Amino acid sequence: MNPLLARLQPYPFERLRALTRDIVPNPAFKPIGLGIGEPRHATPELIKQAITENLKGLASYPATAGEPALRNAIAAWIARRYGVKVDPDAQVLPVGGSREALFALAQTVVDPTKPGATVVSPNPFYQIYEGAALLAGAEVAFVNSDPARNFAADWDSVAEETWARTQLLYVCSPGNPTGAVMPLAEWQRLFELSDKHGFVIASDECYSEIYFSGEPPLGSLEAATKLGRDFERLVAFTSLSKR
């Protein structure tokens, strides 16, 4: 048995379900579930129609890198949404949910043989960040939120010696549960730290399409492009489940 499993925490949504199982809501109010994020609306007809029309292909294993049509569609969406051109063959990878990829990236990036291998994560955080880091053999450095900046992550609180040991940085923008969006200057700061210390940035952008007014939230690929950078040591994750 992998001894690192003992370091994992109970999955939070199971604990939340246990805590709320016997609660009887006040009938005068309609409760709002703030637990797991999943669609509350009916599946759009166009999606059901597309699945129905392609049932024959659903019985076969897809290509490891994903179907070319899907990769091309994703690249086209990135271009429309962010004004960024990506190579669908070399820079796009469909996965079975962003959680899978967020976990797998840590297993790929982290070298536990290096002393003090560290993964930096915002706090509050998506549980997979911590679990992925621990099972990769790294320590986790949590970055608390700053109430003075709409509870955005306080990256300046991270000591230089911690950044020097960092191999992977998880970023979530727009943040959950705060909704804080990282501005361009903050991205520039993190890119500079990545250049200096060589760590990979995993940008979790699954909430990129949930906003109520103004400009769409800035994404990591868009930020890199605006700063005249390529996407070295940068991986952006999006999700169809948060639309």
Backbone as CSV, one residue per row, in Angstrom:
resi,resn,N_x,N_y,N_z,CA_x,CA_y,CA_z,C_x,C_y,C_z
1,MET,0.845,-1.195,0.000,0.000,0.000,0.000,0.886,1.253,0.000
2,ASN,0.543,2.206,-0.814,1.301,3.452,-0.866,1.153,4.199,0.457
3,PRO,2.247,4.397,1.210,2.139,5.045,2.519,1.670,6.499,2.424
4,LEU,1.805,7.101,1.260,1.368,8.497,1.111,-0.146,8.631,1.185
5,LEU,-0.875,7.529,0.993,-2.328,7.583,1.087,-2.790,8.029,2.470
6,ALA,-1.996,7.729,3.490,-2.363,8.096,4.862,-2.379,9.607,5.063
7,ARG,-1.769,10.361,4.157,-1.710,11.810,4.295,-2.940,12.500,3.708
8,LEU,-3.746,11.751,2.964,-4.901,12.354,2.320,-6.008,12.658,3.324
9,GLN,-6.748,13.721,3.052,-7.886,14.104,3.875,-9.161,13.480,3.308
10,PRO,-10.192,13.315,4.135,-11.470,12.806,3.610,-11.999,13.751,2.522
11,TYR,-12.654,13.170,1.526,-13.181,13.988,0.442,-14.242,14.929,1.010
12,PRO,-14.118,16.232,0.800,-14.973,17.208,1.487,-16.455,17.079,1.202
13,PHE,-16.818,16.662,-0.029,-18.244,16.600,-0.340,-18.928,15.429,0.358
14,GLU,-18.182,14.360,0.616,-18.747,13.265,1.411,-18.985,13.732,2.840
15,ARG,-18.039,14.481,3.378,-18.205,15.011,4.727,-19.363,15.997,4.781
16,LEU,-19.490,16.835,3.740,-20.565,17.813,3.704,-21.928,17.123,3.659
17,ARG,-22.021,16.063,2.852,-23.283,15.321,2.787,-23.637,14.720,4.141
18,ALA,-22.635,14.214,4.844,-22.895,13.638,6.164,-23.355,14.710,7.154
19,LEU,-22.760,15.899,7.060,-23.113,16.978,7.985,-24.516,17.519,7.737
20,THR,-24.958,17.481,6.486,-26.247,18.089,6.139,-27.370,17.069,5.944
21,ARG,-27.047,15.790,6.097,-28.021,14.728,5.783,-29.317,14.882,6.577
22,ASP,-29.231,15.240,7.849,-30.420,15.267,8.715,-31.000,16.673,8.882
23,ILE,-30.511,17.622,8.118,-31.043,18.980,8.232,-32.368,19.091,7.478
24,VAL,-33.362,19.640,8.153,-34.666,19.867,7.533,-34.791,21.361,7.251
25,PRO,-34.796,21.779,5.973,-34.852,23.200,5.638,-36.142,23.855,6.112
26,ASN,-36.041,25.106,6.439,-37.220,25.895,6.792,-38.139,25.974,5.571
27,PRO,-39.368,25.512,5.668,-40.252,25.498,4.488,-40.575,26.889,3.956
28,ALA,-40.276,27.920,4.731,-40.550,29.284,4.278,-39.489,29.783,3.300
29,PHE,-38.402,29.035,3.186,-37.318,29.470,2.321,-36.937,28.357,1.345
30,LYS,-36.357,28.760,0.237,-35.848,27.807,-0.740,-34.337,27.739,-0.588
31,PRO,-33.798,26.638,-0.083,-32.348,26.570,0.172,-31.542,26.589,-1.119
32,ILE,-30.357,27.166,-1.037,-29.418,27.200,-2.149,-28.237,26.306,-1.795
33,GLY,-28.015,25.281,-2.588,-26.917,24.358,-2.315,-25.576,24.961,-2.712
34,LEU,-24.678,25.089,-1.757,-23.348,25.627,-2.019,-22.285,24.530,-1.945
35,GLY,-22.680,23.318,-2.242,-21.753,22.196,-2.216,-21.102,21.995,-3.565
36,ILE,-21.234,20.797,-4.102,-20.575,20.456,-5.363,-21.152,21.289,-6.505
37,GLY,-20.275,21.727,-7.395,-20.708,22.553,-8.514,-21.125,21.694,-9.698
38,GLU,-22.395,21.659,-9.976,-22.899,20.899,-11.109,-24.095,21.634,-11.707
39,PRO,-24.374,21.405,-12.990,-25.462,22.136,-13.648,-26.801,21.917,-12.961
40,ARG,-27.568,22.985,-12.848,-28.917,22.902,-12.287,-29.984,23.039,-13.373
41,HIS,-29.544,23.329,-14.601,-30.480,23.509,-15.695,-30.592,22.212,-16.508
42,ALA,-31.674,22.108,-17.243,-31.862,20.943,-18.103,-30.810,20.954,-19.214
43,THR,-30.410,19.755,-19.648,-29.442,19.653,-20.741,-30.031,20.250,-22.018
44,PRO,-29.317,21.185,-22.656,-29.835,21.798,-23.896,-30.148,20.752,-24.965
45,GLU,-31.185,21.014,-25.735,-31.614,20.070,-26.758,-30.520,19.787,-27.784
46,LEU,-29.719,20.806,-28.127,-28.689,20.595,-29.154,-27.652,19.573,-28.698
47,ILE,-27.388,19.524,-27.384,-26.437,18.537,-26.872,-27.035,17.141,-26.938
48,LYS,-28.287,17.017,-26.523,-28.947,15.707,-26.577,-29.061,15.217,-28.018
49,GLN,-29.336,16.138,-28.923,-29.449,15.763,-30.325,-28.106,15.292,-30.879
50,ALA,-27.025,16.014,-30.529,-25.691,15.640,-31.012,-25.287,14.265,-30.498
51,ILE,-25.596,13.982,-29.235,-25.268,12.667,-28.673,-26.070,11.576,-29.375
52,THR,-27.360,11.840,-29.579,-28.218,10.853,-30.239,-27.721,10.542,-31.646
53,GLU,-27.304,11.582,-32.360,-26.852,11.398,-33.740,-25.500,10.697,-33.842
54,ASN,-24.778,10.619,-32.723,-23.445,10.029,-32.754,-23.299,8.840,-31.807
55,LEU,-24.422,8.178,-31.500,-24.374,7.037,-30.591,-23.486,5.915,-31.114
56,LYS,-23.439,5.748,-32.422,-22.648,4.670,-32.998,-21.179,4.784,-32.601
57,GLY,-20.652,6.000,-32.594,-19.247,6.184,-32.267,-18.931,6.096,-30.788
58,LEU,-19.956,6.146,-29.927,-19.716,6.133,-28.483,-19.301,4.762,-27.965
59,ALA,-19.414,3.728,-28.787,-19.053,2.383,-28.344,-17.591,2.062,-28.592
60,SER,-16.850,3.010,-29.137,-15.446,2.773,-29.477,-14.528,3.641,-28.624
61,TYR,-13.329,3.142,-28.372,-12.340,3.945,-27.656,-11.862,5.082,-28.552
62,PRO,-11.768,6.288,-28.020,-11.242,7.404,-28.825,-9.723,7.348,-28.887
63,ALA,-9.155,8.168,-29.754,-7.701,8.283,-29.809,-7.182,8.838,-28.490
64,THR,-5.990,8.444,-28.107,-5.418,8.896,-26.835,-5.368,10.413,-26.751
65,ALA,-5.044,11.055,-27.854,-4.942,12.520,-27.873,-6.275,13.203,-28.117
66,GLY,-7.355,12.414,-28.211,-8.660,13.002,-28.481,-8.945,13.072,-29.971
67,GLU,-10.220,13.141,-30.311,-10.600,13.212,-31.715,-10.142,14.539,-32.323
68,PRO,-9.595,14.510,-33.526,-9.143,15.749,-34.181,-10.234,16.812,-34.256
69,ALA,-11.471,16.394,-34.544,-12.564,17.368,-34.635,-12.771,18.079,-33.310
70,LEU,-12.643,17.339,-32.205,-12.810,17.945,-30.888,-11.659,18.895,-30.574
71,ARG,-10.445,18.481,-30.868,-9.297,19.361,-30.611,-9.403,20.646,-31.434
72,ASN,-9.843,20.508,-32.679,-10.011,21.693,-33.524,-11.096,22.614,-32.976
73,ALA,-12.180,22.022,-32.473,-13.273,22.823,-31.907,-12.801,23.567,-30.652
74,ILE,-11.993,22.901,-29.839,-11.473,23.534,-28.627,-10.544,24.693,-28.988
75,ALA,-9.670,24.460,-29.964,-8.752,25.514,-30.401,-9.529,26.706,-30.959
76,ALA,-10.611,26.435,-31.684,-11.428,27.514,-32.238,-12.112,28.302,-31.121
77,TRP,-12.567,27.606,-30.075,-13.185,28.301,-28.942,-12.167,29.189,-28.224
78,ILE,-10.957,28.686,-28.028,-9.908,29.488,-27.381,-9.636,30.753,-28.190
79,ALA,-9.629,30.609,-29.510,-9.392,31.773,-30.373,-10.519,32.791,-30.247
80,ARG,-11.773,32.317,-30.210,-12.913,33.234,-30.082,-12.949,33.875,-28.703
81,ARG,-12.694,33.081,-27.686,-12.847,33.559,-26.296,-11.701,34.455,-25.863
82,TYR,-10.485,34.092,-26.227,-9.315,34.798,-25.710,-8.506,35.533,-26.780
83,GLY,-8.848,35.314,-28.046,-8.041,35.925,-29.094,-6.650,35.329,-29.159
84,VAL,-6.536,34.059,-28.797,-5.241,33.371,-28.734,-5.252,32.192,-29.697
85,LYS,-4.188,32.055,-30.465,-4.069,30.946,-31.396,-3.251,29.826,-30.764
86,VAL,-3.816,28.626,-30.738,-3.091,27.458,-30.244,-3.120,26.373,-31.316
87,ASP,-2.144,25.499,-31.260,-2.031,24.394,-32.200,-2.888,23.236,-31.685
88,PRO,-3.972,22.874,-32.380,-4.845,21.806,-31.872,-4.156,20.452,-31.789
89,ASP,-3.101,20.256,-32.551,-2.409,18.966,-32.531,-1.346,18.874,-31.441
90,ALA,-0.752,20.012,-31.078,0.361,19.998,-30.127,0.036,20.653,-28.786
91,GLN,-1.027,21.442,-28.721,-1.282,22.229,-27.507,-2.665,22.033,-26.915
92,VAL,-3.437,21.092,-27.425,-4.782,20.823,-26.918,-4.901,19.341,-26.591
93,LEU,-5.393,19.037,-25.390,-5.564,17.648,-24.980,-6.900,17.487,-24.248
94,PRO,-7.897,16.847,-24.877,-9.154,16.559,-24.173,-8.929,15.483,-23.104
95,VAL,-9.597,15.641,-21.972,-9.458,14.672,-20.874,-10.842,14.367,-20.310
96,GLY,-10.910,13.311,-19.528,-12.182,12.911,-18.921,-12.489,13.711,-17.668
97,GLY,-12.529,15.020,-17.781,-12.750,15.890,-16.626,-11.453,16.536,-16.198
98,SER,-11.504,17.817,-15.845,-10.274,18.526,-15.492,-9.634,17.983,-14.221
99,ARG,-10.432,17.361,-13.346,-9.858,16.793,-12.122,-8.796,15.751,-12.458
100,GLU,-9.086,14.909,-13.436,-8.118,13.895,-13.874,-6.808,14.548,-14.289
101,ALA,-6.901,15.600,-15.094,-5.696,16.242,-15.617,-4.955,17.018,-14.541
102,LEU,-5.683,17.679,-13.647,-5.041,18.414,-12.556,-4.236,17.468,-11.670
103,PHE,-4.767,16.270,-11.463,-4.054,15.267,-10.672,-2.852,14.723,-11.440
104,ALA,-3.076,14.354,-12.701,-2.017,13.723,-13.495,-0.838,14.670,-13.698
105,LEU,-1.117,15.965,-13.816,-0.024,16.915,-14.051,0.970,16.897,-12.896
106,ALA,0.463,16.831,-11.665,1.366,16.803,-10.512,2.237,15.560,-10.527
107,GLN,1.664,14.419,-10.935,2.451,13.181,-10.982,3.530,13.266,-12.056
108,THR,3.288,14.085,-13.070,4.240,14.245,-14.164,5.325,15.256,-13.849
109,VAL,4.937,16.350,-13.190,5.836,17.491,-12.991,6.728,17.340,-11.763
110,VAL,6.170,16.824,-10.682,6.894,16.813,-9.404,7.977,15.744,-9.388
111,ASP,9.175,16.133,-8.976,10.284,15.208,-8.770,10.517,15.092,-7.262
112,PRO,9.982,14.042,-6.623,10.079,13.933,-5.167,11.485,13.642,-4.664
113,THR,12.417,13.334,-5.573,13.788,13.063,-5.128,14.541,14.357,-4.814
114,LYS,14.003,15.483,-5.249,14.651,16.764,-4.948,14.245,17.218,-3.548
115,PRO,15.199,17.597,-2.706,14.882,17.998,-1.333,13.884,19.149,-1.288
116,GLY,12.862,18.978,-0.449,11.899,20.055,-0.230,10.945,20.298,-1.372
117,ALA,10.754,19.294,-2.248,9.839,19.467,-3.377,8.503,20.011,-2.884
118,THR,8.060,21.111,-3.490,6.895,21.837,-2.985,5.904,22.142,-4.099
119,VAL,4.626,22.043,-3.762,3.539,22.491,-4.621,2.824,23.619,-3.887
120,VAL,2.639,24.744,-4.561,1.968,25.903,-3.964,0.512,25.909,-4.409
121,SER,-0.379,26.150,-3.445,-1.810,26.112,-3.735,-2.521,27.267,-3.044
122,PRO,-3.525,27.854,-3.701,-4.329,28.862,-3.008,-5.133,28.216,-1.886
123,ASN,-5.601,29.026,-0.968,-6.412,28.552,0.157,-7.517,29.574,0.424
124,PRO,-8.801,29.198,0.257,-9.390,27.881,0.025,-8.951,27.290,-1.315
125,PHE,-9.133,25.963,-1.421,-8.601,25.277,-2.596,-9.480,24.094,-2.972
126,TYR,-9.356,23.702,-4.234,-10.000,22.489,-4.723,-9.212,21.308,-4.174
127,GLN,-9.917,20.351,-3.569,-9.269,19.269,-2.830,-8.218,18.524,-3.643
128,ILE,-8.419,18.474,-4.959,-7.496,17.689,-5.791,-6.096,18.284,-5.780
129,TYR,-5.966,19.607,-5.573,-4.626,20.209,-5.555,-3.777,19.558,-4.460
130,GLU,-4.333,19.487,-3.263,-3.596,18.923,-2.138,-3.335,17.430,-2.345
131,GLY,-4.378,16.684,-2.731,-4.216,15.243,-2.917,-3.190,14.906,-3.980
132,ALA,-3.226,15.634,-5.082,-2.271,15.388,-6.167,-0.846,15.661,-5.711
133,ALA,-0.670,16.749,-4.973,0.666,17.108,-4.494,1.204,16.066,-3.517
134,LEU,0.373,15.647,-2.577,0.829,14.690,-1.570,1.173,13.339,-2.190
135,LEU,0.339,12.866,-3.104,0.618,11.573,-3.720,1.786,11.632,-4.696
136,ALA,2.136,12.845,-5.128,3.329,13.005,-5.965,4.597,13.067,-5.116
137,GLY,4.417,13.099,-3.795,5.573,13.116,-2.896,6.060,14.498,-2.542
138,ALA,5.227,15.514,-2.753,5.626,16.893,-2.458,4.972,17.391,-1.174
139,GLU,5.525,18.458,-0.643,4.883,19.197,0.430,3.983,20.260,-0.198
140,VAL,2.973,20.685,0.556,2.040,21.689,0.038,2.206,22.981,0.832
141,ALA,2.397,24.076,0.111,2.450,25.404,0.733,1.165,26.129,0.357
142,PHE,0.339,26.420,1.348,-0.944,27.073,1.093,-0.792,28.584,1.163
143,VAL,-1.443,29.260,0.220,-1.399,30.724,0.149,-2.774,31.244,0.535
144,ASN,-2.854,31.917,1.671,-4.142,32.384,2.160,-4.699,33.521,1.311
145,SER,-5.995,33.718,1.405,-6.665,34.800,0.694,-6.491,36.112,1.436
146,ASP,-6.522,37.211,0.683,-6.342,38.549,1.237,-7.684,39.277,1.229
147,PRO,-8.320,39.477,2.402,-9.621,40.160,2.444,-9.583,41.552,1.833
148,ALA,-8.421,42.189,1.871,-8.312,43.552,1.343,-8.357,43.580,-0.180
149,ARG,-8.199,42.424,-0.836,-8.214,42.358,-2.303,-9.280,41.370,-2.780
150,ASN,-10.468,41.509,-2.231,-11.583,40.641,-2.625,-11.232,39.168,-2.433
151,PHE,-10.453,38.902,-1.397,-10.053,37.544,-1.027,-9.262,36.840,-2.129
152,ALA,-8.493,37.604,-2.888,-7.573,37.013,-3.858,-6.390,36.396,-3.112
153,ALA,-5.719,35.458,-3.745,-4.565,34.807,-3.110,-3.455,35.825,-2.863
154,ASP,-2.860,35.752,-1.682,-1.799,36.686,-1.297,-0.439,36.083,-1.669
155,TRP,-0.102,36.153,-2.960,1.152,35.549,-3.426,2.376,36.194,-2.785
156,ASP,2.267,37.459,-2.403,3.410,38.140,-1.795,3.758,37.580,-0.417
157,SER,2.845,36.802,0.157,3.123,36.224,1.479,4.028,34.996,1.389
158,VAL,4.266,34.506,0.192,5.109,33.312,0.023,6.576,33.713,0.097
159,ALA,7.299,33.054,0.969,8.715,33.366,1.154,9.527,32.960,-0.070
160,GLU,10.608,33.673,-0.315,11.457,33.400,-1.473,12.019,31.978,-1.422
161,GLU,12.351,31.497,-0.216,12.889,30.141,-0.123,11.842,29.082,-0.481
162,THR,10.560,29.406,-0.272,9.490,28.491,-0.686,9.372,28.459,-2.204
163,TRP,9.393,29.644,-2.824,9.354,29.690,-4.294,10.530,28.923,-4.887
164,ALA,11.686,28.984,-4.245,12.882,28.310,-4.760,12.720,26.787,-4.762
165,ARG,11.876,26.254,-3.872,11.630,24.810,-3.811,10.415,24.385,-4.631
166,THR,9.666,25.359,-5.129,8.399,25.066,-5.803,8.619,24.426,-7.169
167,GLN,7.867,23.366,-7.417,7.904,22.700,-8.717,6.593,22.882,-9.483
168,LEU,5.519,23.143,-8.760,4.214,23.296,-9.390,3.403,24.311,-8.600
169,LEU,2.726,25.197,-9.325,1.852,26.191,-8.713,0.453,26.030,-9.278
170,TYR,-0.519,25.794,-8.394,-1.925,25.765,-8.813,-2.518,27.169,-8.660
171,VAL,-3.179,27.621,-9.704,-3.867,28.910,-9.700,-5.314,28.658,-10.082
172,CYS,-6.240,29.327,-9.420,-7.658,29.199,-9.768,-8.226,30.598,-9.961
173,SER,-8.499,30.954,-11.207,-9.030,32.285,-11.525,-10.012,32.161,-12.683
174,PRO,-11.275,32.564,-12.485,-11.882,33.112,-11.272,-11.835,32.104,-10.120
175,GLY,-11.634,32.635,-8.931,-11.463,31.782,-7.771,-12.766,31.190,-7.279
176,ASN,-12.654,30.076,-6.606,-13.790,29.450,-5.942,-13.415,29.242,-4.479
177,PRO,-14.168,29.798,-3.535,-15.518,30.361,-3.675,-15.571,31.887,-3.787
178,THR,-14.456,32.552,-3.938,-14.444,34.015,-3.828,-14.841,34.728,-5.111
179,GLY,-14.589,34.120,-6.259,-14.858,34.779,-7.527,-13.788,35.771,-7.942
180,ALA,-12.708,35.861,-7.177,-11.643,36.816,-7.483,-10.959,36.447,-8.802
181,VAL,-10.714,37.468,-9.635,-10.068,37.275,-10.931,-8.682,37.907,-10.899
182,MET,-7.675,37.153,-11.322,-6.315,37.678,-11.313,-6.121,38.689,-12.426
183,PRO,-5.619,39.888,-12.110,-5.341,40.888,-13.143,-4.033,40.582,-13.863
184,LEU,-3.788,41.313,-14.933,-2.603,41.061,-15.764,-1.314,41.235,-14.966
185,ALA,-1.253,42.253,-14.100,-0.034,42.493,-13.325,0.294,41.311,-12.419
186,GLU,-0.731,40.665,-11.908,-0.508,39.511,-11.032,0.000,38.319,-11.834
187,TRP,-0.549,38.139,-13.033,-0.045,37.084,-13.900,1.418,37.336,-14.244
188,GLN,1.742,38.578,-14.527,3.129,38.901,-14.858,4.055,38.538,-13.710
189,ARG,3.634,38.823,-12.492,4.434,38.487,-11.317,4.662,36.977,-11.220
190,LEU,3.612,36.191,-11.440,3.759,34.736,-11.351,4.600,34.187,-12.495
191,PHE,4.453,34.751,-13.684,5.289,34.324,-14.809,6.765,34.599,-14.514
192,GLU,7.041,35.748,-13.928,8.426,36.091,-13.589,8.993,35.118,-12.561
193,LEU,8.183,34.748,-11.578,8.623,33.774,-10.579,8.857,32.404,-11.222
194,SER,7.985,32.029,-12.154,8.161,30.761,-12.866,9.447,30.770,-13.683
195,ASP,9.734,31.903,-14.337,10.985,32.013,-15.103,12.198,31.883,-14.183
196,LYS,12.101,32.484,-13.015,13.234,32.508,-12.095,13.497,31.145,-11.462
197,HIS,12.408,30.456,-11.087,12.580,29.226,-10.316,12.252,27.956,-11.104
198,GLY,11.690,28.098,-12.302,11.479,26.941,-13.162,10.261,26.096,-12.846
199,PHE,9.319,26.591,-12.043,8.136,25.778,-11.741,7.068,25.931,-12.824
200,VAL,6.192,24.942,-12.877,5.087,24.919,-13.839,3.857,25.552,-13.198
201,ILE,3.113,26.323,-13.977,1.864,26.926,-13.507,0.694,26.130,-14.071
202,ALA,-0.150,25.599,-13.178,-1.379,24.922,-13.575,-2.532,25.884,-13.321
203,SER,-3.093,26.435,-14.385,-4.141,27.448,-14.257,-5.514,26.800,-14.405
204,ASP,-6.206,26.661,-13.294,-7.539,26.046,-13.261,-8.567,27.129,-13.570
205,GLU,-9.129,27.078,-14.779,-10.038,28.135,-15.237,-11.439,27.595,-15.513
206,CYS,-11.863,26.633,-14.684,-13.144,25.993,-14.968,-14.323,26.944,-14.766
207,TYR,-14.112,28.063,-14.051,-15.206,29.027,-13.835,-15.098,30.234,-14.762
208,SER,-14.351,30.092,-15.851,-14.087,31.242,-16.727,-15.336,31.820,-17.365
209,GLU,-16.386,31.016,-17.501,-17.594,31.503,-18.175,-18.713,31.865,-17.212
210,ILE,-18.401,31.921,-15.925,-19.407,32.320,-14.939,-19.057,33.715,-14.440
211,TYR,-19.699,34.706,-15.015,-19.501,36.092,-14.603,-20.785,36.849,-14.921
212,PHE,-20.994,37.973,-14.271,-22.298,38.619,-14.324,-22.307,39.954,-15.069
213,SER,-21.174,40.589,-15.201,-21.158,41.871,-15.899,-19.726,42.202,-16.302
214,GLY,-19.604,43.167,-17.222,-18.285,43.642,-17.603,-17.560,42.679,-18.517
215,GLU,-16.238,42.819,-18.544,-15.401,42.012,-19.417,-15.315,40.561,-18.935
216,PRO,-15.228,39.622,-19.866,-14.996,38.228,-19.465,-13.687,38.130,-18.680
217,PRO,-13.598,37.244,-17.707,-12.377,37.112,-16.909,-11.148,36.829,-17.765
218,LEU,-10.045,37.434,-17.384,-8.772,37.227,-18.065,-8.284,35.803,-17.827
219,GLY,-7.844,35.131,-18.897,-7.306,33.785,-18.777,-5.788,33.791,-18.841
220,SER,-5.181,32.683,-18.457,-3.724,32.614,-18.408,-3.092,32.686,-19.798
221,LEU,-3.685,31.995,-20.779,-3.133,32.036,-22.140,-3.247,33.452,-22.714
222,GLU,-4.369,34.101,-22.414,-4.566,35.479,-22.855,-3.551,36.407,-22.199
223,ALA,-3.318,36.199,-20.897,-2.357,37.028,-20.166,-0.952,36.846,-20.742
224,ALA,-0.572,35.599,-20.995,0.757,35.343,-21.552,0.911,36.013,-22.911
225,THR,-0.121,35.934,-23.729,-0.069,36.544,-25.061,0.050,38.057,-24.960
226,LYS,-0.720,38.664,-24.070,-0.653,40.116,-23.907,0.718,40.570,-23.428
227,LEU,1.407,39.715,-22.704,2.728,40.049,-22.192,3.843,39.649,-23.152
228,GLY,3.457,39.175,-24.332,4.453,38.812,-25.338,5.204,37.534,-25.036
229,ARG,4.567,36.619,-24.286,5.214,35.377,-23.885,4.660,34.204,-24.684
230,ASP,5.405,33.098,-24.674,4.835,31.846,-25.154,4.215,31.129,-23.957
231,PHE,3.870,29.872,-24.115,3.169,29.150,-23.050,4.070,28.152,-22.325
232,GLU,5.381,28.404,-22.334,6.310,27.503,-21.650,6.001,27.458,-20.157
233,ARG,5.976,26.243,-19.600,5.683,25.993,-18.180,4.302,26.518,-17.768
234,LEU,3.362,26.546,-18.695,1.998,26.999,-18.415,1.003,26.007,-19.000
235,VAL,0.098,25.507,-18.149,-0.957,24.604,-18.604,-2.289,25.162,-18.111
236,ALA,-3.212,25.413,-19.040,-4.534,25.947,-18.692,-5.564,24.824,-18.750
237,PHE,-6.449,24.790,-17.754,-7.488,23.765,-17.662,-8.853,24.441,-17.719
238,THR,-9.712,23.936,-18.605,-11.090,24.416,-18.643,-12.016,23.224,-18.475
239,SER,-13.304,23.508,-18.322,-14.248,22.430,-18.036,-15.600,22.706,-18.674
240,LEU,-16.195,21.667,-19.241,-17.540,21.797,-19.806,-18.620,21.735,-18.726
241,SER,-18.266,21.294,-17.528,-19.282,21.115,-16.482,-19.667,22.421,-15.799
242,LYS,-18.912,23.473,-16.008,-19.204,24.751,-15.349,-19.593,25.787,-16.402
243,ARG,-20.641,25.490,-17.157,-21.102,26.394,-18.216,-22.560,26.746,-17.993
